[in-house]
Amino acid sequence: MAAVPYRLVRNLMLAAGVLYCSLLLEAAAGFPLDVHSSFLSELGARDQSTSLYARGMDLATGVLLLVAVLLARPAARSQRELTGLLISTAVFGLGTLFDSFSPMDCAPSASATCRAAEANGQVGVAMVLHEVTSTLAGLGSIAMGVFAVLVLRRFGWGGPWAKVVAVLAGAVAVTQTWLGVQTGSDVLTGNELDAPGILQRVSIALVCLMLGTVLPALRHALSQ
């Protein structure tokens, strides 16, 4: 990690983890959506008062992660696992960045009219773009979790702290995959999308924690 400005990259990742944690925005806004039947991305829907804040947080998260990846590139030379981690972080950052520019027109969990339009396939281009960018971010987060575990495994796990982060990264991969399978099956079968609100919030919290802790864990593992 000596080949990169470690403190700067660490701080960028930590800031990205805080900004991506839309649970904080949800709490600050007084929980405007039903946590059991809504997606956190609905906070960014154009008809929500939280839209600009949620989209701004996603935009900043994406920019910070892409800058962090660019700064960390020298550390990944000739190391496939680290390269994979950087690429997946970039994919996650790009998906999150694009999310900020493709919000839903309305929040389905908060509007019967919006739900009806979604059920009848009348959601328009905005919803389709949002689904694409969210899928890109989701795949990136899964890959991040997998590659973080692979890197830590390659370098001998790096002690108790790094092992905890490895478990955290594995939990990100599992919960994000579970979330993707659950929502994807509804979309592919044409069923009404049943938002797994609690699962998504747990998964997002895990992603935020991973963003803030993965770099110190990697540095500790590499120094062993």
Secondary structure as UniProt FT lines:
FT   TURN            2..3
FT   HELIX           6..20
FT   HELIX           22..28
FT   TURN            29..30
FT   TURN            35..37
FT   HELIX           40..44
FT   TURN            46..47
FT   TURN            49..50
FT   HELIX           51..72
FT   HELIX           73..76
FT   TURN            77..78
FT   HELIX           80..101
FT   HELIX           108..110
FT   HELIX           112..119
FT   TURN            120..121
FT   HELIX           124..154
FT   TURN            155..158
FT   HELIX           159..189
FT   HELIX           197..222
//
